């Protein structure tokens, strides 16, 4: 036997790993060369290095390759301080993953298995299955979090996170240059937190479905949330409140205008924009606020009125304003048109689609003057409804109109030309029955050439924006504001718009899942836990295995060469965690 080959061509896996790691760490052979020489892929070898470092960091006194087996039962040394912390956190009704996140946030590295064994030894039963609300309401607030500060990137650092999925938005932010828009915006920095980290902190909460800024400080326990914003941990709720009060409405408008340029550059805005209102309730001292109808609650309540403008095809929300009062409702269309055309990045806008709240015949004439086609709803008084209902049968035509979800609806339509008081030109009216409503719908437009079914389709697509708004009310929690100050709510709306658009941009990458709502994308792809591993030139995002993880990893490979300035030009690699 050639004794030299015993060392150069090891047969056992452990010896092979040892020799490869020794060559890398002792002989300073590059990772690529070591991997090739020892029969590893580069990815497999870097994982081996990461695992070795982690084992050394977690248990520096434990031998990895040359263990001496001692007969008899193993006696594990227990750290009494860690045990007491684990017990205290379980008494606060925290799960094993939650406990791990909290301890990680205090720079205590411990595995979920170790936590589980401690709890088992101490006689704790498993927590009963809890609702999402119950999980969110666990007693994190009883734990004093660290003070938020700029992140100090340390190679060989590893930590856990229950919100690891939001890292999937980093490649999107970088690809579309949204990070540059944030850096160049008028949004302020604070004495300790940069402009970029400030805005990313708000985004972290929006993207990860945090209920409201004032609920508690649960986000301060998760280092992954902080890492997303390049902080050790996210700030406490008082910081979020005070920061938003420093924002001017002009800052939000300028920010949306720069994003508008990005959407146009990337072909995300077509020839049509849908406009709709949403009501943002406030539950405090709201004596100065107007009453607005809430479709969700089916009654009017003291609230703020906001408008959103959305592309019906891409789902991108281009514009928002939370400072709408009743007397100015009809001017919103023209204000949006000014916003759209102020951009130096111009694209032809042909159609505006909106409901009867926006309809003012004088302003419709102004849209004519601006060469904008409009599709809207005519207000229906009893006299008008009776008139339409009395149309003879010969005046109605059956049309098959495509609807959402590739469905087709059979409608009866009457397409006619008429004059309206206050509108000095002829206008086209399409009356619709068979749409599930008691009263006929009356669509009016200044487009006389578009096919009847295409006009109807344009208006039915507007319901998409209504659905998006409903999702935002529920998922992004616009109805849970903690202040009646319009500026604060306007900023919250702006952050909501950006968060929604990030979900749409990610969804567009998800092939057959692109039609999924924001909340479905969150539940299927974003809601995940795992680890962050930081190296000299890379950051590994280790995601726990889920049904759709292979698709996520495949998509993220597209961004594997992207360098992130806030990571000192490190690249980002997404991986699945092993079961061990």
Steps between C-alpha positions, in 0.01 A plus 500: 500500500622849415489689832518834318172432324336444837526876551467615139209275400287448812224242487285609794273804477627646826865478396419650159330793671791542740763504224297748290441736792868478601609592148264801502575634848864393554652488153295802377386324186202677341151360543464433127831310478435304820153400380632381164791307652278319752206423275256760634293756316584853609156537653536174698841600628391849615215330687755267663706804607190672638395192698852460641512864610158474659594187696820667622316815599216325683721244676865615487612238751345206318716288272346456153717239325702330774244426766593264783208276580448454871299204627182557692226759482592847370475777754427836338616816666211739525523876514264592781459859379390385152266244652337765717460729197338220298258423784414867546424540131282189492304640796438802279327257260774508236556208262836328450578701180395823679728420793790436261441837327493687832818334626669560164406865538694497827798339324433160658542226239287196576330243280126432497580140596688614810210729599255214449709265718529759777123550504444126493739446791322772697162336445348748250247360255477611138307821441152441358446597137441875492338738254711760319353767728590305813857456376528873435368576846757287685657689786804642319417835654618374840852458363727801479649517149839635400537862394491536123831596338674473159595144415864404534555237235713225648626211293420157644193643678191279505157564644142378474188685388129427487461755219776378272268500196505878461858465377347391167417865440862616511577383143184676378593823678850487353396398146254787458724757667254565781793527744632797300156667504495464880853639536423798273162578660425789734420263786705582809762303687519499879799542726553122513308356204573582135239600242528159332462308827207720605294428189602134496382471862149604398516265202611210721182530706274547198646205312485263796137566598561673833157601629571862590787714617345571837397143592824400670870469427505140377712594199784610728563136593574377150852567370385407150262797493786724609736348244253583223529867602874466570453550873579269789124500576210718387413807708224507760153628412566847646769553236262407217244747626743789545671438165178513300407832658812651338380411149338763279235416243731650236764240592255217433390649170859545383579141602202363304602711202847340492347154531266595215808543278621152592163344416499666159865408427420136572179489294274455801249773411272451201257738331233471771486604867219411740412741780313422819445633852559317825395592851758492780318497835641655814390392845625793714410866534369557151268795535668687213471211254223458243267202482578265212325185385680177593406215267649244737295620799195598292455839663653847507756577770741773598807436292752615244429462131779381274527449125710236322593476132583153367600343171240226434744261333818516710318577826754776572355786706645817352355770726329554832372792705350476849398866522173497308202705621148479364501836328809404297400144404420588142839673453697184583500382138667819381748498790609150406534602135730784608707254705526259207610761252745677730739211461788550259458133407191535286270233368172542324206465736184440299231386747392591850240273659314605814162480672225755547666670801755643262245602243464869446380594154709818495814300575406240243513781244850586624606140440371539145722804462798297625430223243426250776236236448289434808281206598280565799157444651207738465313577820157336489197680633154339499400680184807378312459142625132496397592634159757224444268228628238613248731452202324262256644150464623585151740757651690236702777279361652192663877517550748250643743702706820352650531547876758425765639148525450421129124493555247628250171665593197536273371856524224701336629837381363811338764710325381853414609861448343778706541847645552567874420823678828668592700314238515699178568209265339176399586205723472125463291310755504119542216374718556154650265248658562140603803598707353390831376843611140616534558828322652516152860623483553804279852528359583828329805567286638741242642209297265438207720246319576230760280190477213482749639192676847659522359810670314280749813297556701814574257596770471153651880492525468798732363263759853362520615822667210471743617150585856625550378773730303248702814287530697795623242582762530143630858403425688829525276623782414845374194492726711482815652846506602639836479867411253726327778719362460481127872529431570192705228301324615629162849364570352169615304487174819570302683214674199278439510581129869410480449177696208401276706570188787287631254214543379551141856503365584181689173336394587574137805274544291217641360384167166326561466673838517851354126551544515426872403779737760661726385305803514170309853577381591576862351176631639278222846650452594772750380360833803290586774471759866410472852631546730771370866399451744785427834433325773724360348530153156338534190487714311172510127510569409157629126440462307224672353248262153580365294370211597785268862536611648336184322760285627783724859374484480462123375858455757647738785343299434776246632749755797296629760737349333821624716697743336702778663831598352482850675162545836647393445348154437148624277274292189328634437128468175327598516140618276243662584391853585138567281299730783454749 
